[in-house]
């Protein structure tokens, strides 16, 4: 097997599932989640805080650093560290809760998901661990002192890394076989003086027995000083072997009730290894057995010294010890070379910087695959033998989701700040993951709309904090992308997804267009604080007709129309479904002429508040909400309608019977010279008007993409009057939000967000295909003009430019943080943030959220494809 084809052969082989069985499925945070919250008031952060995490057994999943587990998270591995001065072992990442942070929850550590193949045959992780005492209290107290108008106080700001006094810790994983994993821990003393670090590779069983009385209890025991043996009824025997001269330490994955509540508890609780290493406490089992164990290595490193620790986790055999010698070395070298070849093929034609961004984005997304389990009925009723949850829970969060019964490896937005699935995020993840693992992408899309996940009414669960929140219906759009990326042949999968999405779109229409006029609402729709008021909490009697909700539903209809058309070629009975979705799209198109969402005098789409008396109040804010209608477009192949005569006749009748709506919706089914027509919610005239705002660098066009809110409101807030006595306002905030709405760290009042930028860029490409000669002034006021194909290329360049270095070697994503800009050990270690400063491109929000920000990899891969097909740039000419 050659290096270049090895990973692809694993993905395509019959044992692909076995190769995926072990992976980075251990979250960076399991404390403070909704699943672990058994309080009456729903305060998840307070019920299970970070201070409890080392001492309290989790119910639903585990956490750790550089974590590895099987896909049911029965057996877990992670790396513990101690610098000799911290008050606790470093076993998990530290961060602030939502109430503690002046801009919401925020992790206060620096680690990187450096590399991973789709089967996790090769993975690399890095962490920067201060040699000074970790400033836990300082971070909490200073952020509490700061207001929302101040920047966040970060770990670098504390001086913890001054003089480079830190350990650079890297962990590499390489699979010798599907369940035989070689591990390498490399520690570098970056500081100027000798320093000591304690390494504690840790193995433990997730607690599956406390919650199920009578369930067998697995066990760990020592065999000599360098082997920890794990016995489990389902996994069988696994052995963790280490080189060097470690001290094996054992305790139980059981709650330290004495520490937490002053009641009797186990002799060797979950934090027993912590207390023994730090204080010499007799809290580890001298019999060297338990359900949690660690190899304790104490390393003294000179300044600049590098030390390597070898480990291997493999099925146990009675006689043979796991190979940590030449065979181990061959596996490490081979898997790294295979990963290089895999990503070299994927990014062929890219510059070195572009290829590095693609690989880092994919690594982060693959490392964010996490084990997720949540059975809402069990969570509400309680486990056998455990205290009954408070009755208030039945009237609180997620109480109507009794049918949700989830257990799977899930692509998560972020394994610390959002260590749970988010449905619309996941759809974007799959569009990118399909480049490297289309089978997993298809599995994920089908899962989240499948039985046990989707509500019986047809609602897709939004996210753990509130499954009932309404998110944009982007799954049909994502399904089309994944289907085509997978080769466009798996129509059985597409049919299965389509059938589930029929139920969801029916729910959407009933829930968000109750009067059936084709104008939709829905609430915040994932774009949190984009308006001058909370769109999900309106006064009684008021309704909100939303430009974005209407645009999202039009996009869903066109995507379902296109799926039905594809499926109709092998199943003519589905042609009627294509007609139905065209009719629903046509209803929205006709409503676009009468609803009042379009404002001709402003050249923009606005939400409008409808009062109890029917009076309408336009919410005249130029924001991303008004751009969502542009996303609803589809480029039609020349012969599609010719092959579907019933659909063609229906579309032709619509054009005759509703000429105004057909023109306004840009229903252009006559093929152009390239053999493609266009079906779009926004016609080309309105598109040109909208781009007077979008293409204006003083308004929505940022150097790094399109802002979520126009910069015209900088220092001049837009004020909304629903009545003479009632006024709210919104102003341009390019970075962290100064409002507490939605926690404050999810700001849509000015920053650049990757997912909506990607959808806009893709829509402009489709407009450019159908109207090759259409040009607009771009950037506005520059004296230059561009086609929409060129504008799409320019927007892609702006987004990609957040991550690629400029002429001086600086990356916009790092902003003014000089260590990230200049330090060779930090500047190329990329993090994929939740969103970006609307002025300078600095990364903000969740720092490891590679999920939808990974779409930047799509833009690079599409740019490579365009280069290969034309050899020409799509950027607009200089003014």
Residue, then its C-alpha position, 0 to 999 in steps of 0.5 A: x500500500x502506497x502512502x498516497x493511497x493508504x488513507x483512502x483505502x481505509x476509508x473505502x474498505x469494508x473495515x472503515x467503521x473499525x478504523x473509526x472506532x477509536x478517535x478524539x471523541x473525548x470532549x475538552x469540557x463535560x462540566x457545566x453542560x445541560x446534560x449534567x445539570x440536575x438543578x431545579x432552576x436550570x443553572x447548568x454552570x453553577x450546578x456542575x462547576x469546574x471546581x467539581x470536575x476533578x472530584x465528581x463522576x460524570x453521568x453522560x460523557x467524560x473530558x480530558x486533554x488530548x483525549x481519545x476514546x472508543x466510539x461508545x466512550x467505554x474506555x478513555x485516555x487523556x494526558x494529565x500534567x503538573x508543573x509542580x506549583x499548580x493547586x491542581x493537576x491539569x487534567x482538563x482545559x480551564x475557562x470561565x462560565x457564561x456569568x463569569x466572563x465579561x463577554x460570556x463563557x470563554x476558555x482560557x488555555x492555548x492548545x491546537x488540533x494540529x492534524x488528523x486523518x479522517x479515520x484518525x489513523x494519525x493525529x497530532x495535538x499541542x498544548x502550551x502549559x505555563x511553568x508559573x502557577x496557573x492564574x485561575x483566580x486572577x482570570x476569574x477576578x479580572x474578568x469579573x471586574x471588567x465591563x462588557x465595554x472592555x476586552x476579555x482578559x486572556x491567559x497571555x495577558x496574565x504574564x503566565x508565558x513571559x520569558x517563554x517559561x512554559x512547556x510545549x507539549x505535543x501528543x501524536x497518535x498513530x494506529x498500527x491497526x484499527x484498535x492498536x494505537x501508538x502514542x508519542x508525547x513530546x515535551x519541550x522546555x521553552x524556558x530559559x532555566x531548567x524545569x520539572x514537569x510531571x506527565x500523567x498519561x491516564x486511562x479510565x472507564x466512563x462510569x456506566x455502572x452507577x447509573x445502571x444497578x447490576x451492570x458489570x464494573x470493569x477493572x484496571x490493574x497493573x502488570x509490572x511498572x509499565x503496563x496497565x491492563x483494562x478488562x471490560x465485558x464488551x471491549x475485552x482486554x486492552x493494555x496501555x504500555x509506557x516506556x521510561x520509569x513510571x509509577x502506576x497510580x490507581x483510584x476509582x472513577x467515583x465521586x469524592x463525596x467527602x470533599x464536595x458535600x462532607x459525606x462519606x465516600x470512596x477511599x480512592x475517589x476520582x481525584x485520588x491521583x490528584x491528591x496523591x501527586x500534589x500532597x502525597x495523600x493516601x488516596x491511591x489504591x496500594x493494591x494497584x487496581x481501580x477504574x482510573x489509573x495513570x503512569x506518573x512520569x517526573x521529568x527534569x528538563x534543561x532549558x530548551x531540552x526535548x523529551x519523548x515518551x512512548x506509549x501504546x494502547x492495544x488489545x491485551x495478550x497473555x504473553x507479548x508486551x506491546x512493541x515500543x521499539x522499532x515496530x512502534x517507530x515504523x508505525x509512527x513514520x508511516x502514518x505521518x507520511x500517509x497523512x502528508x500524502x492524503x492532504x497533499x492530494x487534497x490540496x494539489x495546486x494550492x500554495x503552501x500557505x493555502x494548503x496549511x490552512x486547509x489541513x489545519x481546518x480539517x484537523x480541527x473539524x476531525x478533532x471536534x468529533x465527540x461522543x454524545x449521549x443524551x436520553x431526555x426521558x432518563x434525564x427528566x425521570x432520573x436513574x435507578x437508585x439516584x435522587x429523583x430530579x426536581x419536579x420543576x424540570x418537567x416545566x423547564x428546558x427540553x421537557x417536551x423532547x421526551x423522544x430525543x434519545x441520542x448516542x453517537x459520535x457527533x461533529x460538534x461546533x467546539x469541544x469546550x465552549x459548545x460540547x454538544x451538537x448544534x443542528x444548523x452548525x452541523x449542516x455546514x460542518x458536513x459540507x466541508x467534511x465531505x471533502x475528506x470523509x463523505x461517508x461520515x458527512x452523510x451519516x451525520x446529516x441523516x442522523x440529526x434528522x432521523x428517529x430519536x433526534x428529530x421531534x415527532x412533529x418534524x422539528x430538528x433539535x436546535x442545540x442542547x441549551x434549547x432544543x426548541x429554538x428555531x434554527x435555519x432550515x439548511x439541511x436540504x442545501x447541505x444534503x445536495x452539497x454532500x451528495x454531489x461531493x460524494x459523486x452524485x450517485x447515492x440516490x438511496x441516501x438522498x431519498x432517505x434524507x429527502x423523506x425526513x426533510x419533507x416532514x421538517x419543511x412541513x413543520x416549518x411552514x406550519x410553525x413559522x407561516x401560520x397564515x400561509x401567506x408565504x412570509x415567514x417568522x421564527x425568532x432569532x434563527x441562530x443569528x442571536x442579537x442581529x436586531x435592535x430587540x430580541x426577535x425570539x421574545x416579542x410582546x403579546x400580540x405582536x408578530x415578526x415577519x422576517x427577511x431572513x426567515x423568508x429567505x431561509x425557507x425559500x432556500x430550503x424550498x429550492x433545495x428540496x425542489x432540486x433534490x426531488x428533480x434529481x430523484x425524479x430521474x429514477x423515480x418519476x413519482x417524485x416529479x409531483x414533489x418537485x412541483x409541490x416545492x416549486x409551488x411553495x417557492x412560488x408562494x414565497x416569490x409572490x409574497x415578496x411582491x406584497x409583504x413589504x419586506x422589500x423597500x424600494x426606496x432603501x434598496x434592501x430587505x427589512x424585517x417588519x414588526x406586526x402589531x396587534x392591530x395589524x399595523x406594520x413597523x419596518x425594522x430598517x436595519x441593514x444587516x445580514x438578515x436582509x441578505x438571506x433572501x439572496x441565498x435562495x437561488x439555484x442554477x438549472x442544467x440545460x436539460x433538467x426540465x426537458x427530462x421532466x415534462x410535468x415539471x416543465x409544463x408547470x413552470x411554464x404556466x407559472x411564468x404565464x400566470x404570474x409574470x410579475x412574480x416570475x420576473x421578481x423571483x428571477x424564474x429564468x428557465x431558458x438556458x443561457x449560452x452555457x446551458x444553465x438557467x436560474x431560479x432565484x428569489x431576488x431578481x437581478x435588478x434588486x440584486x444590483x440595488x442590494x449591492x449598493x450597500x453590500x459592496x460599500x466598504x463604509x457599510x457592509x463590505x469589510x476587508x475580510x468579508x461581509x459584515x453582519x451589520x452595516x458599519x454606517x451605525x458606528x456611533x450613530x445607532x439605528x433607533x426602532x420605534x414601535x410606539x412613541x413610548x417604546x424605542x430600542x436601538x442597535x449600533x455597529x459593534x465589530x468585535x465582542x458584543x456589549x449587550x447581554x442578549x444571548x450571553x454576550x459572546x455571540x455577536x451579530x452586530x458587526x463581525x464577519x461570520x463564515x457560514x453566511x458569507x459562504x452562502x452569499x459567495x455561493x449564491x453570487x457564483x450562481x448569479x454570475x453563471x446565469x448573468x455573465x455580463x451583469x456588472x455593478x460598481x464594486x467596491x462602491x465608489x471605487x470607480x471600478x465595476x465587476x461581474x458577480x462571478x468576480x465579486x464572489x471571487x473577491x469575497x472568497x479572497x477576503x475570507x481566505x485572507x483572514x488566515x493567510x499571511x500578508x506581505x509583512x507575514x502578519x495574519x489578520x486572525x491574530x490581530x494585535x497579539x504579537x506572540x501569535x504574530x511573531x513567535x515561530x512556535x505560535x504564529x503558524x498554529x492556527x485556531x478557527x474562531x467563531x467569528x471575526x472582527x468586522x474591521x481588522x479580521x481578528x478571531x473572536x468568540x469560541x477559539x476552537x470552533x473550526x466547524x462552520x469556520x472550516x468553510x474557509x477550506x471549501x473556499x480554498x479548494x474551490x479556488x484551486x478547482x477554478x484555477x485548474x479549469x480556467x487558469x484565470x483569476x476571478x477577482x475584480x479588476x482594479x479600479 
